[in-house]
Amino acid sequence: MKRITLISFFSFLVAILIVFSASFALARNKVLSLDGDGDYVEISDAISLQLPDSLTMEAWILQRAVHSVTPFVIYKRFAYGFAVGNNTIYHFFYRDESSHVDKFIPVTIERGIWNHIAVTLDNDGTVKAYFNGSLIDTDFRVVPINITGILNIGRAPFGAYYFDGLIDELRIWNVARTQEEIQGNMDKPLENPKSELNLVGYWNFDEGTADDLSQYENNGELQGDAYIADVIYVSSEYGSPGGDGTKEDPYDTIQRGINEAGWKDIVQALPGTYTENINLRSDLILLGSGIENTTITAASGNIVTANNVHNVSFSGFTIDGQGSADNGIVCSGTTSEMEISNNIITDATTGFQCLDSVEVSIEENTIYQNITHGIYCAGTSVVKIGKNSTEANGSYGIMCEGQTNTSITENFVCQNWRGIFCGQDAVIVIEENEIQANDYAIHCVGSTQVDILSNHIANNRNGIDCHNAPKVNIAENLIHSNNWAILGYDSSYLLIARNIIKHNLEGGIYCGEYWDDSFELIIGGSLVNANYIIDNTWRAVWNRTEKVINATYNY
């Protein structure tokens, strides 16, 4: 009888522990995830959301990418809302269905990092905008405003104004909250939202739905591929191997968080230094807490490896190779749909290496003082290398070999041995880059259909060097204060048009030996394509091919 009682009591304890564990797992933070391509939440109009003269809109947001001028976080049709664009916050208020007042507010917004946005409207028409609790703008708008219309989270119901990123703790109040009230509650969930008298909408997504937790229950419906993702926390400072992944009891390593993550879950690394080599997995978002606060470091091997994975986003870290690690980040083995943004990568043999992969985006990173290349890509296709800073790397700032459909745009490439290299590539666009103080700014060898457009190339040993390149267009660049601006050797087709080439120490354009009989070299060639080749120390154009070139209609 005692034994039966003991077993029954033990079974009861096990059941209680199972229930407790399940409920504790449900305590993980959840967020709304949108991909910027048709995803949003729709909420029907309700009297509680009709706010004619005072309101507060606030939310935590994380941008992954910006696809339009105004990717909306909140949009109440013909009423009110705000968007977060490329380093701007935009808010609007409609007087009626045909007229509205709006404003763009400049502010630095780091992609891949959580930021808090709040906009308030007082009944005297005062509009205030807050960024991470700080007041950044005060304006005046006429009230009352129009009140009817459905409410969307993550889009405007017309055009392509979709938000690409994460949204959490979205709240709407029927009063203009003070700065102190906003600051006092922005970093924590509301404990008793149904008792908050002025709260008319509260979506924190922790129940795995878009239900409104305020007393008014303005529940939303997920549209498109919108989904609610778990957030798994890790901490090198207070995490433990036996943690449960909540913010209060995080795991101790990033790899443990990755291993425990489910499909499309988010692993959030809290501030600290993580000494480990990590392997990414498919369908994962890995976030640091900012490049100043979150470091991954290792002295050997690849610090971050993505091998044969897809649909991965990685941002917000400093990657430190300690002068001896092989690669800061490496993608290989048919990896696809990989986004690397807003990181620092330094002191590795190569900063970022991408091999045999598809649809890889490397944007807004700082990659400096690596032993060889800053960025090295080989055998990949559909690659976007944009808005990065590659500085003081031992070899090339950006090196591409055997690439197809690659864009290299708006990068700052400075003080590397050589700037940008393209070898045996096809369909490459090198556009709007700032390339300074390298040996060669752009070195193009054996590549087909290369467009070198609108770059600023200055203070390099030489500007653009094309060897054995079947088809290259060099247009609308500003090339100055180098030795030679443009060097061309043994290529089939080279068009040099609408460039400003000035103050180079040896000359403007050098046409070297070994061009084949079918070559075509056009420098200007018409009024519409005229180059400005002025004030170079030696020669404007030096033709050493012993062939006739078309160098007409230039200034």
N, C-alpha and C positions, 0 to 999 in steps of 0.2 A: 504493500500500500504506500509506504514511504517512497519506494523506488518509482512507482508510477507517478506519485505526486511530484517528485524531483524532476522526472523527465518532462512532465507536463509544464512545470514551472520553467524549465530550461527552454522548452519549445516556445513558451510564451515570451521569454526574453529575446529569443532569436527573432520571433515575429516582430516584436517591438523594435529591435535594432534594424531589421529590414525596412520597416515602415519609416523609421527615423532617418535611415540613410537615404531612402528614396526622396523623402521630403527635403532633406538637406541638399541633395543634388539639384532639386528644383529651385533651390535658393540662388543658383548661379545667375549672374546678370545676363540679360538678353537684350539684343538691339535689333533695330530694323535695318536690313541690308538691301540696297538698291543698286542696280548695275548701270543706270543711266540710259537704258534702252527699253522703255515701255513699262518700267516698274513703278508702282506708286500705291498709296492707300487712299481709298475713297470713303468719305463720310457724308452722310445725308445732311441737308440743311436742318437746323433746329433753332427754336426760339432762343435757347441758351447761348448759341454761337452768333446771334445777331447783336452786334455791339456797336451802336451808332456813335458813341462819343468818347469812350475810354476803354483801353485794353492793354494787355501785355502778352506778347508772343515770345517764347523762349525755348531753346533746345540745345542739346549737345550734338555737334555734327563732326564728321570726319570725311574730308574730301578724298576720293581716290583719283578722280580726273574731272576736268571741266569741259563739257561738250557744247556749252552755249554761253551766251552772255549772262543769262539769269537762270541757273538751275535752282528751282524753287524748293525750299524746305517746307513752307506753309503757303498755300494759295487758297483763299476763300473767294470764289468767283464773284467778280464785281463788288468786292468788299475790302479785303485787307490781306496782307501776306508779306513774306520776305524771302529773298534768295541769297545764295552765297556763290559768287562768281570767281573769276581769276583775280584774287587780291581785292575783292570788293564785296561789300554788303549792300544789297538793294532792298528797299522797302517801298510799298505803295499803299494808297488808300483811295478808293473810288467814292466820288460824290454821288454819281449815278452811273448807269450802265454805259454812258458815252464819254465820261470825263473822269480823270483821276489825277492825283498828284503823286510824284515818286521822287526817289533820290538814290544815286549811287555814292557810296561812302568808301574811299580807299582805305585799306587796312592789309597788313601782311598776314596772309593765311597759309601756313605750311600744310602741304598735302600730307596725308598719312598720319596726322596728329589730331587728337580730339581738341575741339575748341567750343566754347560756350557763346552763343549769340542770343541777345535779347533786344526786343524793340518795344517801346512803350508809347502810347498815345494818351495824353491827358485831355480832360474835357474842355480845357482852354485852347486846345490845338497844338500843344507842345509835344513834339516827337523826339524821343531820345533813343540812341542806339548804344548798346554795350557789347564789348568784346572781352570775353573772359573776366567779366565783372567790372571792367573799367569803362567809364563813359567816353565814347569816341566821337559823338556828334549830337548836337541839339539843333532842332529846326522847328518851324511852325507850319502847320497844315490846317486848312479850314475844316471844321466839323459842323454838322454831323456828316458821317459817311454812310454810304449805301450799306445795307445789311444782309440782303438775300444772296443765296448762292451756295452750291455745294462746297465742301472743304476737301482739299487734296493735300496729302503729305507726300512730298517728293516730286511734284510736277505741277505745271499749269495745264489746264484742260484744253489747251490749244498750242500748236507748234511743238517743237522739240526741246522743251524746257525741263528736262528730266535731271534729277539729282543723282550723281554717281558717288556712292559712299555709304556711310553708316549714320543713323539718327537714333538718339536715345533721349529719354526724359523730356519729351515734348509737352509743353504746358501752355494753355491759354487761360488768361484771367480777364475778368470784366472790369478791372481797375488798372490804373497805371501804377505798377509796383515801383517802390523806391529802389535806389541803388543798394541800400543796406538790406532790403528784403530780398533782392535778387542774389546778392552775395551770400546771404545767410542760408539759402536753400539750394544753391546751384550744384553743390558738391555731394548731395545726398538725395535719396528718394524721399518723397513725401510720406510720412508715417501714417497719417489718417486722411487720405485725400477726400473721402466722402464728407468729412466734417469741415473742409475748407470752403467757407461760404462764397468766396469770390472766384473759386476755381471752376471753370466751365468746361475744361477739357484737359485730360491728363493721360498720355499714352507713354508708358515706360516699357511695354513689350515683355515684361518679366514673366507673364503667364503664357508666353508663346503665341499671343494673339495681338491684334490691333484694337483690343477693347479699351474703352475709356473708363478709367478708374475713378473719375469724379462722380459726384452724386447724379449727374445728368446722363451718364451712360451713352455718350455719343460714339458708339462703337464703329470701327472702321473695317473695311474689307480689303484684303490684300489683292492687288491686281498685277497681271503680267507674271514675271518671275520673282516678285518681291518675296522675301522670306525673313523669318525671325531666327537669328543666329545666337547660339550660346557664346559667352565670353569666358575663356579659361585663363586664369591669372597665374603668372609665375613670378617669383622674386628670389634674387640671389642673396638678399639681405635677411629676409625672415621667412622664406619658404621652407618646406620640409618634404622629404620623400613620401611621407604619409599624408600630405595635404590632400584637399579635395578639389582644388582648382578655383575656389571662391577667392574674392579679394581679401577676405579675413583669414583664410587658411590656404595660401597659394602653394603650388608645386615649387620645388627648389631649382629646377633647371628648365631651360627652354625646350630641350629635347623631350623631357617628360611631359610637358604641356602638349607638344606636337603629337606624341604617341597616344595621349588620352583624348585628343580632339576628335570630334565626329565630322560628318560631311558638312563642309562649308562653315565650320566653326571658326571662331576668332581666338587666337592665342595672344594675350596682351602681356608683354614683359614690363613689369614695374621697374622704376628706376634702380640702377645698380650695374655692376660689372659681372658679366657671365663668361667664365673661362671654360669654354667647351667648343667642340666641333659639332655642328648640327646638320642633320639631314632632313630636308623638307619633304612633304608628302602632298599628294594632289588635293584639290578643293580645300584650300586653307588660306586664311588671312593671318599673317604674323606681324604684329605691331610692336614697336618700341615705344617708349615714353618720351621720345625726342632725342635728337642726336647729342645734345648736351648731357643727357641724363642716363642713357642706356647704351652700354658697350658690350660687344661680343668680341672676345679675344682668344687667340691660340697661337702657339709658337711653331706649329708644324701642320702639314696637311692643308686641306681646303676648309676654311672656317665655316662657310655655308655652302652646302651642296644641294642642287636640285637636279636629280638624275631621273629622266623618264617620268616626269610629273607634269600635271597640267592644272590650269586655273589656280594660280598661286599669286598672292600679293604680299610684298615684303617691304616694310618702310619704317623709318623712325629710329634707326640704329647708327652707331659708330662701329665700324668693323676695323679692328686693329690687328695687323699681322705680326707685330713685334719684330719686324725686319727679317723674318724667316719663314712664315707660312707660305704655302704654294699660291693659293688664290684667296682673295677676300670672299668672293662669291663666284661659283661656277655653275653653269647650266649645261647639261649634256644629255645625250641619249634620247633624242626626239622630245625633249621638253617643249611644251607649248603653252600659250596664254599665260606668260609669266610677266609680272609687273614689279619692277624694282624702282622705288622712288624715295626721295628725301632721306638719303643715307650719306654718311661719310665712310669712305673706304680708303685706308691708308696703310703703308708700311708692310705690304705683302709683296710677293714676287710679281704677281699681276693683280690689279685691283678687281676687275670683273672680267670673267672669261665665259664666252657663250659658244658652244660647239653643237652643230647639227640639230638646231632647234628651230621652232616656228612660232611666229607671233610673240616676240619678246619686246618689252618696252623698258627702256632704261632712261629715266627722266628725273631731273631736278636732284641729282646726286652731286656730291663733291668728292672727287677721286684724285688724290694727290700723294706725291712722294712714295710711289710704289717702285720697286726695283726695275721692272721692265715697263710694261704697258699699263696705261690707266684702264682702257677698255679694249678687249681683244675679242673679235667675233670671226668665226670661220665656219663655212658650210651652212649658214643659217639663212632663213628667208623671212620676209615681213618683219623687219626689225626697226624699231623707232629709238633713236638715240637723240634725246632732246633736252635742252635747258640744263645740261650738266656743266660742271666746272672740272676740267682735267688739267692739273697744274703740277709741274716739277716732277713728272714721272721720267724714269731713266731712259725709256725708249719712246714709243709713240703715245701721244695722248689718246688717240682713237685709231685702232688698226682693224681693218676689215679685209678678209681674204675669202674668195669664193662665195661672196654674198649675192643674193638676189632680193630685189625690192626692199632696199634699205634707205631710210631717211636719217640724215645727220643734220639736225636743225637747232639753231639758237643755243649752241654750246659756247662756252668760254674755254679756249684751248691755249694755254700759256706756259712758256718756259719748260716745255718738254724737249727731249732731243729732237723729235720731229712731231708735227702737229697731227695731221689726219692722213692716213694711208689707205688707199683702195687698190687691191691687187686681184686681178682676174674676177672682178665683180660685174654684175649686170643690173641695170636699172637702179642707179644710185643717185640720190639727191643730196647735195651738200649745200645748205642754204641758211643764210642769216646767222652765220657763226662769227664770233670774234676770235681771231687767231693772231696771237702776238708772241714775239720773242722766242720762236722755235727755230730749229735749223731750217727745215722746209715747212712751210705752212700746210700745203696740200701736195701729196705725192701720189700720183695716179699711174699705175702700171698695168697694162693689159686688160683694162676694164672697158666694157661696152655700155653705151648709153649712160654717160655720167653727166649730170647737170650741176654745175658749180655756179650758184646764183646768190647775189646780194650779200656776199660776205665782206667783212672788214678785215683786211689782211695787212698787217703793219709790223715793222721792226723785226722781221724774220731774216735769216740769211738769204733765202729765196722765197718767193711767193707760191706760185703754182707750177708744178713740174709734171708734165705728161709724157710718158714713155709708152710706145707701142699700144696706144689706146685707139681702138677702132672708131669710137664716136664720142666726142666730148664737146659740150657747150659751156662756154665760160662767159657769163653775162651779168651785167649790172653790179659788179663788184667794185669796191673801193680798195685799191692796192697801192700802198705807198710806203716809203722809207724802208724798203728791202734792198738787197743787192739787185737782182733781177726780179721783175714783177711776174713774168710768165716765161717758162721754158718749155719748148715742144720738141720732141725727138720721135722720129720713126712711127708716126701715127697715120691713120687713114683719113680721118675727118676731124677737123678742129675749127669750131666757130668761136671767135672772140668778138663780143658785141656789147656795146653800151656800157663799157667799163670806164672808170676813172683811174688812170694809171699815172702817178705823179711822184716826184721827189724820190725815185729809186736811185741807188748809188751807182749802179753800173748801167742800167738801161731798162726799157719798158718790156719789149717782147723779143725773145731769142728763139729763132727757128734753127734747130740743130740738124745734124746729118742723118742719113739713113732713112729718109722717107721713101716709101715705095712709089712706083710710077702712077698709081691710081689715087694718090693722096689728094686731099682738098683742104687747103688752109685759107680761111676767110677771116681777115681782120677788118672789121667794119663791113665794107662791101656795099653799103647803101646808106642813105641819109638816116634812115630809121635805126640803123645798127651802129652808128658812128661811135667810136671810142674817143675819149679825151686822154691823149698821151702827151703830158706836158711836164716840163721842168725836171726831166730825168737827167742825171749827170752826164751820161755818155750818149747812147743811141735810143731813139724811139722804137725802131724795129730793126733787127739785124737778121737778115736772111742768109743762112749758110747752107741751104739745101741744094743750090745750083738749079733750082726749079722756080718757076714763076708762081708767085702767090698773089692773092687778091687782098691788097692792103689799101683800099681806097675809102674815101669819104670819112676820114678821121681828122680830128683836130689836134 
